[in-house]
Amino acid sequence: MSTDLRDRLLAEGWEERFSAAGARLEESAELYRSLGYEVRIEDFVESAAEGACTSCFGVAGAEGPVGVIFTRGGGGPSQSEEDQ
């Protein structure tokens, strides 16, 4: 994910949550969805980390590509909960 894309997403009201890989990435995205958030996952690009430590991503990469979770909205029940 480029810095330009990150800046555009933030300007559109998305909030950057955290980076993860594999099952943790999918579980976290599903949790945010169940809490009523709109979820977007972007590929992590090390060059856009802006000096942050990225050493753990070599280990996490063994679980699959590292993604960055962004959310927008939320706080209310998910659509499936409202239908119950």
N, C-alpha and C positions, 0 to 999 in steps of 0.2 A: 504494500500500500504506500503510495507516494505521500509526501507531506502535503501536496496540493489537495489530494483526495481527502486526507484527514481534516484539513482546514475547511474544505467544502462541507463535509459531513457535520462538523461541529457548528458551522454557520446555519445549517439546515435543522438544527435542534437535536442532533444525535449526541449521545454521551458515550465517550469511550470508557469501557468497563475494564477489561483486562485481556491478556493473551493466554491461550491454552491450546492443547492439541488432543487429538484422539477422542476418547470417550468423555473426558472432562469438558472439552469444547462443546460437544453435542448436548451433554447433560446440562451444562450451564445455560446454553441457548434455550433449551426447553424449559428450564426453570424460569427464566425471564419471560418467556411467552406465557407460561401459566400464571404469572403475576400481572398479565395484561400489557406487557411491553411489546412494542414492535422491535424485532431483532434483525440485525444485519451483521454478517461475518465477512471480514475482509482478510485477504492473505497478509501475513506478517512479512515485512521486508526489512531486513536488518539495517540497511542503509538509512531507513527513516526513523530509527530508534533514537536519534538525536542524543547520542552519548550515554544512553541508559545501558545498564549491564544486560547482556544477552547470552551469557555463558550457559544458562540452563536450557536454552533453546536447542542446543546440540543434542541434549538428552531427550527433550520433549519431542524433537523431530523424529525420533525412533517410533513414536506413536502415530505419526502422520504429520501432515503439514500443520504449521502453527498458524492459528487464526486470531484475529483481534475482534472481540465482541463489542458492538455498538448497540445501544438501545435508545428508544425514543418513546415518549408517552408513558403509559403504565400507571400502576398504582391501583387500578381497579381489577375486578375479576376478569378472567379470560372469557372469550365468547362461549366456550363449552360450559363453563361454570354458570353463566347467565341463563343458559338453556335448561338447566336442571331445576 
